[in-house]
């Protein structure tokens, strides 16, 4: 098999932006909202890159009262909003789940904790708007792919109950997701794409204590939400040990978890809708969501 570098994968993901999304043609444009209309904390400007936002995808029949915040990947250098964002949202909609795609701030302009703050805010935002979107506040999950999986796992391990005295009603909400779905996630600096993602998130030669702070298997506790993980055994960009380490930490903390290791697939395939083998993995997630009582 011809070796494909991580940077070639990034280029391929960028080219996918010119390919119509699988379900987009029959759906109206989804509304997008700034997470902080008056300016995000730590903002370094007022361009779109400085304004984290959330795009709302609602199912035709909202039968579950469940919502999922989606964190697309892209190595913290770009956002793969098509195959790791829009397509994922349409799949969730087909299950009757409301989907909220997050566009978070990126390196090298922004470093931790800006990205984490954006994702925490997204969970709070959905929880604050739960009644408007016919969602139960205790049925809000987070899903991330690749570096987006790192961000999702960061929120799953770094959360708070909200500030009851905050002037902003969104800040009064908990940032803890009720479940997490991590697809070929970066968890630790294991694999060339994982190292690249950490460098984008923290800067090069970051303090080891800062690296440890966002090596998320080290921060799993009994309060970490139930998690489903997917990885491919032949992923040489983000090594499968990332998911294995997180799964073992969940198991040690007695957190309900399931992990699916696919024999092939490499990295960055999204839902793999055109692959006759890989395209079956979302059904395992559906079964797990049913077992969790949210589907």
C-alpha atoms as one frame of an Amber mdcrd trajectory, in Angstrom:
protein
   0.000   0.000   0.000   1.333   3.441  -0.907   2.263   5.486   2.173   0.314
   8.718   2.530   1.687  11.379   4.860  -0.404  13.299   7.360   0.098  16.497
   5.375  -1.174  14.787   2.216  -4.243  13.778   4.213  -4.767  17.397   5.270
  -4.609  18.437   1.595  -7.095  15.734   0.689  -9.453  16.921   3.421  -9.192
  20.470   2.070 -10.097  19.228  -1.411 -13.164  17.505   0.015 -14.597  20.953
   0.684 -15.355  21.148  -3.030 -17.350  17.902  -2.981 -21.063  18.290  -2.118
 -21.975  16.801   1.245 -23.761  13.486   1.071 -27.084  14.762   2.385 -26.791
  18.491   1.782 -28.718  18.697  -1.477 -32.153  18.163   0.066 -31.645  20.267
   3.196 -32.108  24.038   3.620 -29.149  26.071   4.908 -28.553  25.513   8.607
 -28.587  28.597  10.878 -25.312  29.617  12.524 -24.863  31.549  15.773 -21.859
  33.172  17.417 -21.152  31.606  20.797 -20.206  35.020  22.165 -21.994  37.716
  20.094 -20.100  40.474  21.910 -16.692  38.855  21.445 -15.123  35.644  22.726
 -12.803  35.621  25.737  -9.120  35.742  24.749 -10.136  37.020  21.289  -7.293
  38.584  19.290  -9.499  40.267  16.715 -12.974  40.298  15.220 -12.511  38.268
  12.030 -14.414  34.992  11.512 -11.323  33.143  12.789 -11.735  34.976  16.107
 -15.453  34.195  16.449 -16.322  30.641  17.470 -19.756  29.663  16.228 -22.278
  26.858  16.246 -24.420  25.650  13.333 -27.766  24.035  14.120 -28.974  20.951
  12.218 -32.420  19.780  13.285 -33.994  16.468  12.247 -37.208  16.405  10.246
 -38.712  14.331  13.060 -37.164  15.054  16.430 -38.045  11.827  18.182 -35.215
  11.447  20.696 -34.942  14.781  22.560 -31.190  14.167  22.340 -28.547  16.597
  21.085 -24.909  16.184  20.078 -22.230  18.866  19.765 -19.901  17.957  16.859
 -16.213  18.907  16.883 -14.711  18.418  13.385 -11.035  17.539  13.121  -8.198
  19.101  11.184  -5.153  18.982  13.430  -6.134  22.237  15.194  -4.936  23.875
  11.949  -8.167  23.724   9.920 -11.693  22.369  10.259 -12.949  19.455   8.166
 -16.494  20.780   8.323 -17.824  18.685   5.449 -17.081  15.001   6.036 -16.403
  15.439   9.789 -19.108  18.050  10.351 -22.037  18.433   7.973 -22.188  14.769
   7.030 -22.024  13.732  10.681 -24.821  16.183  11.507 -27.052  14.760   8.740
 -26.411  11.225   9.994 -27.413  12.242  13.522 -30.498  13.979  12.128 -31.483
  10.742  10.406 -31.472   9.149  13.879 -33.782  11.878  15.182 -30.950  13.672
  17.041 -30.433  17.435  16.978 -26.856  18.230  15.896 -24.811  21.342  16.654
 -21.559  21.683  14.704 -18.888  23.707  16.457 -16.364  25.868  14.621 -13.733
  26.526  17.258 -10.638  28.712  17.219  -7.434  27.265  15.810  -3.653  27.316
  16.254  -1.233  28.749  15.774  -3.092  31.982  16.511  -4.968  30.467  19.430
  -3.656  28.045  22.014  -5.166  26.179  24.938  -7.410  27.024  26.755  -9.226
  28.988  23.994 -10.303  25.858  22.108 -11.502  24.166  25.293 -13.447  27.294
  26.268 -15.160  27.265  22.866 -16.247  23.633  23.227 -17.371  24.075  26.824
 -19.371  27.103  25.716 -20.985  25.039  22.956 -22.260  22.472  25.471 -23.525
  25.264  27.732 -25.151  26.995  24.734 -27.084  23.891  23.709 -28.139  23.266
  27.310 -29.315  26.879  27.677 -31.362  26.541  24.445 -32.651  23.036  25.219
 -36.318  24.007  25.441 -36.136  25.972  22.189 -34.783  22.934  20.323 -36.923
  20.362  22.161 -33.897  18.765  23.786 -33.586  17.323  27.286 -30.794  19.146
  29.192 -29.543  15.754  30.460 -29.316  14.242  26.948 -26.569  16.411  25.455
 -23.522  14.577  24.136 -20.330  15.569  22.392 -18.730  13.924  19.358 -15.308
  14.620  17.916 -13.126  13.259  15.151  -9.303  13.302  15.128  -8.186  16.597
  16.733 -11.893  17.268  17.246 -11.884  14.019  19.202  -9.148  15.480  21.364
 -11.272  18.561  21.968 -14.322  16.434  22.767 -12.276  14.312  25.185 -10.948
  17.522  26.757 -14.493  18.672  27.507 -15.363  15.177  28.760 -12.532  15.378
  31.287 -12.408  19.135  32.031 -15.852  20.495  32.910 -17.699  22.412  35.599
 -21.225  22.814  36.907 -21.536  26.414  35.718 -21.617  29.655  37.661 -25.040
  30.103  39.278 -24.286  33.790  39.897 -23.216  34.588  36.325 -24.932  37.480
  34.542 -24.866  35.521  31.288 -27.500  32.743  31.593 -25.406  30.496  29.344
 -22.547  30.622  31.863 -24.910  29.251  34.511 -25.137  25.959  32.626 -22.969
  22.893  33.209 -20.329  22.192  30.555 -20.353  18.437  31.237 -21.572  16.370
  28.284 -23.829  13.442  29.130 -21.993  11.095  26.762 -19.066  11.243  24.343
 -18.343   9.693  20.940 -14.695   9.807  19.884 -13.725   8.816  16.336  -9.996
   8.162  15.725  -9.316  10.732  18.462  -6.074  12.390  19.452  -5.743  11.764
  23.187  -1.982  12.024  23.765   0.985  12.955  21.530   1.113   9.451  20.000
   1.604   9.476  16.207   2.774  12.212  13.851  -0.672  13.798  13.488  -1.130
  13.716  17.264   2.187  15.492  17.782   1.236  18.040  15.098  -2.129  18.641
  16.812  -0.468  19.166  20.191   1.980  21.629  18.634  -0.876  23.582  17.067
  -2.794  23.559  20.340   0.069  24.379  22.701   2.897  25.702  20.534   6.180
  23.924  19.934   8.306  22.883  22.904   5.406  23.353  25.297   5.918  22.977
  29.042   5.564  19.266  29.932   3.007  20.200  32.608   0.863  21.842  29.921
   1.169  18.769  27.721   0.090  16.641  30.666  -2.887  18.938  31.275  -4.369
  18.035  27.880  -3.225  14.407  27.719  -6.762  13.450  28.485  -6.508   9.833
  29.555  -4.656  11.178  32.601  -7.759  13.118  33.670 -10.479  10.485  33.464
 -12.486  10.161  36.689 -15.688   8.466  37.745 -17.477  11.639  36.601 -16.260
  11.358  33.008 -19.319  10.645  30.825 -19.909   7.263  29.145 -17.862   7.070
  25.961 -17.789   5.197  22.654 -14.460   5.069  20.791 -13.656   4.090  17.200
 -10.171   3.642  15.760  -8.426   1.739  12.990  -5.600  -0.647  13.748  -3.598
   0.642  10.771  -3.920   4.337  11.679  -0.305   5.555  11.541  -1.240   9.244
  11.850  -3.101   9.061  15.171  -2.052   5.733  16.641  -4.830   3.478  17.979
  -3.040   3.529  21.326  -4.724   6.922  21.790  -8.156   5.293  22.029  -6.825
   2.276  23.908  -5.335   4.476  26.623  -8.562   6.432  27.028 -10.632   3.248
  27.126  -8.415   1.700  29.796  -8.639   4.876  31.875 -12.437   4.788  31.594
 -12.454   1.136  32.611 -10.239   1.837  35.622 -12.620   4.634  36.685 -15.655
   2.326  36.219 -17.132   4.558  33.506 -19.317   2.734  30.943 -17.369   2.547
  27.695 -17.202   0.683  24.414 -14.370   0.614  21.899 -14.408  -0.549  18.283
 -11.038  -1.232  16.645 -11.386  -1.626  12.889  -8.737  -3.735  11.115  -8.150
  -1.188   8.330  -9.147   2.321   7.360  -6.181   4.490   8.235  -7.194   7.962
   9.350  -9.611  10.729   8.471 -12.424   8.791   6.778 -15.347  10.422   8.600
 -18.430   8.224   8.276 -16.852   6.523   5.229 -20.207   6.474   3.368 -18.734
   4.959   0.200 -16.641   2.244   1.871 -18.590  -1.051   2.022 -16.769  -2.129
   5.202 -16.018   1.054   7.142 -19.485   2.496   6.526 -20.885  -0.103   8.916
 -19.261   1.318  12.035 -21.914   4.031  12.681 -24.449   1.255  13.281 -22.397
   0.161  16.308 -22.692   3.706  17.660 -26.464   3.631  17.088 -26.722   0.389
  19.077 -24.637   1.897  21.879 -26.847   5.010  21.981 -29.894   2.767  22.303
 -28.248   0.903  25.170 -27.527   4.269  26.817 -31.233   5.137  26.513 -30.750
   8.268  24.441 -31.888   6.968  21.058
